[in-house]
């Protein structure tokens, strides 16, 4: 199965990112979302696609490592949009 994730905009309040960190964070968020969608789907009946105009995620502890923070953000976003 191939999973594609497109996040048009992600707003993280309370964190300043330099360009290199932001790109690694984006890749980590997309990777975690792809993994979670591949494992858990998007909803009842095996939905194959979804468009969500906005979703509020839970509070996420800020980590210094973009991969760890990206994983946390990806999981929070998935919880906000998946059943």
Secondary structure, DSSP 8 states (H G I E B T S, - for coil): -------S----TT----HHHHHHHHHHHHHHHHHHHHHH-SSTTT------S----------SSHHHHHHHHHHHHHHHH--
